[in-house]
Amino acid sequence: MRVYDRNWMQLETLLKSEDRIVLPLGSVEQHGFLSLGTDAILAERVAVEAAEPLGVPVLPALPFGLTPSFQAFPGSLTLRFATYLEVLRDLLDSLEAQGFRRILIVNGHGGNAPAAGLIAEWRIQHPETQVLWHNWWNAPKTWAKVIDIDPVASHASWMENFPWTRVPGVELPSAPKAPLDPKARLLDPWRFREALGDGNYGGRYARSDEEMLAIWRVAVDETRELLERGWA
């Protein structure tokens, strides 16, 4: 249930019987030939599909995150670490004040990982409210499915190439890309862009829709399972 599809009065009524809510986190950043919004698109969509049968509301994805390495790619925007952590703190404070007591954060961007530490700190300060942190793409069952299909899976490669992250009219390279040299990540953003080229970290650019949808079904089920049974 997307909160964008409800008004505040409907949400207030729901709060009388439902104290769960989902906050997806993403990033607006380069994804090679895929959409700049890939991380936000995927985090919000997996959250909505997981929560819909349960009647749990889902907030719009927070689009901007932590992506300092990609600043040389146009359209890739990053927040400062301190800013990002304070934004999340404010959002959690707001949700708790309104009566939400079980908050699932569905993260779609690996660079947002430092926020997990903030969540742990916030939970100690707010013992009446539970907050779960869920990296949907590398949760155990989902990641196992990815590796089963193709162990060479990385940023902007086939593993993020779903029907809803593609840009219409864009043709993808047919040959796999050599893996990125790990040392390249130590470069400044402009030299990193030069080393990275099109943005793919390595591997194939696409796999069949059948394979991608198989991964997606596992991801949705795993996220729903957490919403149902992940609470203390």
C-alpha positions, 0 to 999 in steps of 0.5 A: 500500500503506497502512502501516495495512494492514500490521504492522511485520514485513511492512514490515521484510521489504519494506524488504529490497527496497524503499527508497521510501515516501510521506508525504502532507501535509494540513491540517484546515481549512475548505473551504466546503461540503466536508469539513474534511479535504479536503486530507488526504483528497486527498493520502493518496488520490492517494498510495495509488492511485499507489503501489499498483501499485508496491507502495510503502508509503504513510504516513497523511497528516499531518493538521495543517499551516499555516493561520493565516488560517483560525483563525476557522473552527471546526475549522481548526487550525494549527501554528506554523511552527517546530513544523511544520518540526520535526515534518517533520524528525523524521519524515524522520530517523525514516524514514532511520534505518529504512532508507528512502532515497527519500521522496516527500512528496505535499503537499495544502495550499498553506499547507504550502509553507514546508516545501519549504525545510526539505526542501531543507536536510535533503537537503543534510545527508543526501546518502544519502537522496532526498526529493521534494516534490510538490504533487499538485494543481498539478503540471504535467499535473494543473494543465493538466487543471484549467485546460482544464476551468475556469480559475476554480479556487480553494480550496474551489471545484469543483476540490476537490469530489470524491466523497470530499470531499463531506459527505453531505446538504449542498446546494451553491449553484448559482451561481458565486461572485465571486472573492475580493478578493486584499487580503482575505488581508491581514486578520486571521483574523476579518475574513478570515472575514467577507470570505470568507463560506462559504469558497470563494475563487471560481468554481463549487462543483461540476462533473460527476463525469466531469470530476472523475474525469478530473482525478483520473486525471491526478493519480494517473498523474503522481504514479506517474510521479514515484514510478517515475522522479523519482529521481536 
